[in-house]
Amino acid sequence: MKSLRIYVISTFLISLFTLHPSHAATTRFTDNTNGTVTDNLTGLVWLKEAGCFATVGGIAKGTTVATSTLTWANAQTWSNNLVTGSCGLTDGSLPGDWRLPTSNELENLLDAQNFNPALPTGHPFSNVRANFYWSSSAYANNTNYAWYVSMGNGYVGINYKTRDFYVWPVRSGQ
């Protein structure tokens, strides 16, 4: 009975944000003013500066937002080594706190009514590129591939892990 109640409540919350996207961004996200944004729907904490191009964990991520793409393996390393002092973070992050999101976690950010980026109107994130972002999800049928999500139009697909795509780290809520 408890699991049914949780399912009904979560279904209601998801439909609330889906049916009212213009209202969703103002209640869905909280800018924590420490370089992070909490997604109040999922409880996940996202890096506010989606276009950060700092060198992290020995991985150089380009010299501008436009050139800040990485291979899948480097995206994993870069995300796992993100700490306070990088990318505007003042949240006390330590190595291992951040990670690449799953494809489902990236998809949960999307607003199908918007394009370039396909995020809820009024979202608090900075420098989100209308392009492909790596997920941590490897493709089960061929380990040479991983899933990505387009923040331009919401497309979800697979590509070689050796391709360079954008990186947007996430961590669990506190």
C-alpha positions as CSV (number, residue, x, y, z in Angstrom):
1,M,0.0,0.0,0.0
2,K,2.9,2.3,0.8
3,S,4.5,1.8,-2.6
4,L,1.2,2.5,-4.3
5,R,0.9,5.8,-2.4
6,I,4.4,6.8,-3.4
7,Y,3.7,5.9,-7.0
8,V,0.5,8.1,-7.0
9,I,2.3,11.0,-5.4
10,S,5.3,10.8,-7.7
11,T,3.0,10.5,-10.8
12,F,1.1,13.6,-9.6
13,L,4.3,15.6,-9.2
14,I,5.6,14.6,-12.6
15,S,2.3,15.4,-14.3
16,L,2.2,18.8,-12.4
17,F,5.6,19.8,-13.9
18,T,4.8,18.3,-17.3
19,L,1.4,20.0,-17.6
20,H,2.5,23.4,-16.4
21,P,6.1,23.9,-17.8
22,S,6.0,27.7,-17.4
23,H,5.2,27.3,-13.7
24,A,7.6,24.4,-13.4
25,A,10.9,26.2,-13.5
26,T,10.1,28.6,-10.7
27,T,9.1,25.8,-8.3
28,R,11.1,22.9,-9.7
29,F,14.6,24.3,-9.4
30,T,16.4,26.0,-6.5
31,D,19.5,28.0,-7.1
32,N,21.7,27.2,-4.1
33,T,23.9,30.2,-4.7
34,N,27.0,28.0,-4.3
35,G,27.4,27.0,-7.9
36,T,24.8,24.3,-7.7
37,V,21.1,24.0,-8.5
38,T,18.7,21.5,-6.8
39,D,16.1,19.8,-8.9
40,N,13.2,19.7,-6.4
41,L,11.4,17.0,-8.5
42,T,14.3,14.5,-8.4
43,G,16.4,15.7,-5.4
44,L,19.5,15.7,-7.6
45,V,22.0,18.6,-7.5
46,W,23.3,19.9,-10.8
47,L,26.3,22.0,-11.6
48,K,24.8,25.5,-12.3
49,E,27.5,26.3,-14.9
50,A,26.8,23.7,-17.5
51,G,29.4,25.2,-19.8
52,C,32.3,25.1,-17.4
53,F,35.6,24.5,-19.2
54,A,38.0,24.3,-16.3
55,T,40.8,21.7,-16.2
56,V,39.7,19.2,-13.6
57,G,41.3,15.9,-12.5
58,G,44.1,16.6,-15.1
59,I,41.6,16.7,-17.9
60,A,41.6,19.9,-20.0
61,K,38.2,20.8,-21.2
62,G,38.9,23.3,-24.0
63,T,39.4,27.0,-23.7
64,T,35.8,28.3,-24.2
65,V,32.3,27.0,-23.6
66,A,32.1,26.1,-27.3
67,T,35.2,23.9,-27.2
68,S,34.5,22.2,-23.8
69,T,33.7,18.7,-25.1
70,L,35.2,15.5,-23.9
71,T,35.3,11.8,-24.8
72,W,33.1,9.6,-22.6
73,A,36.0,8.3,-20.5
74,N,37.4,11.8,-20.0
75,A,33.9,13.0,-19.1
76,Q,33.7,10.4,-16.4
77,T,37.1,11.4,-14.9
78,W,36.4,15.1,-15.2
79,S,33.0,14.8,-13.4
80,N,34.3,12.5,-10.7
81,N,37.1,15.0,-9.8
82,L,35.0,18.2,-9.7
83,V,35.6,20.0,-6.4
84,T,34.9,23.3,-4.7
85,G,36.9,26.0,-6.3
86,S,36.2,24.8,-9.8
87,C,33.4,26.0,-12.1
88,G,32.1,28.5,-9.5
89,L,31.6,25.8,-6.8
90,T,31.6,26.9,-3.2
91,D,29.6,24.0,-1.9
92,G,32.4,22.0,-0.2
93,S,32.5,19.3,-2.9
94,L,35.2,16.7,-2.7
95,P,36.6,14.3,-5.3
96,G,34.0,11.6,-5.9
97,D,30.9,13.7,-5.0
98,W,30.1,14.5,-8.7
99,R,29.4,12.1,-11.5
100,L,28.0,11.9,-15.1
101,P,24.2,11.7,-14.9
102,T,22.3,8.7,-16.3
103,S,20.4,9.2,-19.5
104,N,17.2,9.1,-17.5
105,E,18.4,11.9,-15.2
106,L,19.3,14.1,-18.2
107,E,15.9,13.3,-19.9
108,N,14.1,14.3,-16.7
109,L,15.5,17.9,-17.1
110,L,13.9,18.3,-20.5
111,D,10.8,20.3,-21.4
112,A,9.4,19.0,-24.7
113,Q,7.7,22.4,-25.4
114,N,11.1,24.2,-25.6
115,F,14.1,24.1,-27.9
116,N,17.7,25.4,-27.9
117,P,17.8,24.5,-25.0
118,A,15.0,22.0,-24.4
119,L,14.8,23.0,-20.7
120,P,11.9,24.6,-18.8
121,T,11.5,28.3,-19.4
122,G,13.2,30.3,-16.7
123,H,15.6,27.6,-15.7
124,P,18.5,28.8,-13.5
125,F,21.4,27.1,-15.4
126,S,24.2,29.0,-17.2
127,N,25.7,28.2,-20.6
128,V,23.6,25.2,-21.5
129,R,24.6,24.3,-25.1
130,A,21.9,23.2,-27.5
131,N,24.0,20.1,-28.3
132,F,24.8,16.6,-27.1
133,Y,25.6,15.8,-23.5
134,W,27.1,12.5,-22.3
135,S,25.3,10.3,-19.9
136,S,27.0,7.7,-17.7
137,S,24.8,5.0,-19.3
138,A,26.7,2.6,-21.5
139,Y,24.8,1.0,-24.4
140,A,24.1,-2.6,-23.3
141,N,24.4,-4.2,-26.8
142,N,27.8,-2.7,-27.5
143,T,30.2,-1.4,-24.9
144,N,31.9,0.8,-27.5
145,Y,28.8,3.1,-27.3
146,A,27.1,5.2,-24.6
147,W,23.9,7.2,-24.4
148,Y,23.7,10.9,-24.9
149,V,20.9,13.5,-24.7
150,S,20.5,16.5,-26.9
151,M,19.8,19.7,-24.9
152,G,18.8,21.3,-28.2
153,N,15.7,19.2,-29.0
154,G,15.6,16.4,-26.4
155,Y,16.8,13.7,-28.8
156,V,18.3,10.7,-27.0
157,G,20.7,8.5,-28.9
158,I,23.9,6.4,-28.8
159,N,27.3,7.2,-30.2
160,Y,30.9,6.0,-29.9
161,K,32.5,6.7,-26.5
162,T,35.4,8.2,-28.4
163,R,33.3,11.1,-29.7
164,D,33.5,14.5,-28.0
165,F,30.3,15.7,-26.3
166,Y,29.5,18.2,-23.6
167,V,29.5,17.3,-19.9
168,W,27.1,18.3,-17.2
169,P,27.8,16.7,-13.8
170,V,25.3,15.9,-11.1
171,R,25.4,14.6,-7.6
172,S,23.0,13.2,-5.1
173,G,21.1,15.6,-2.9
174,Q,22.0,16.2,0.7
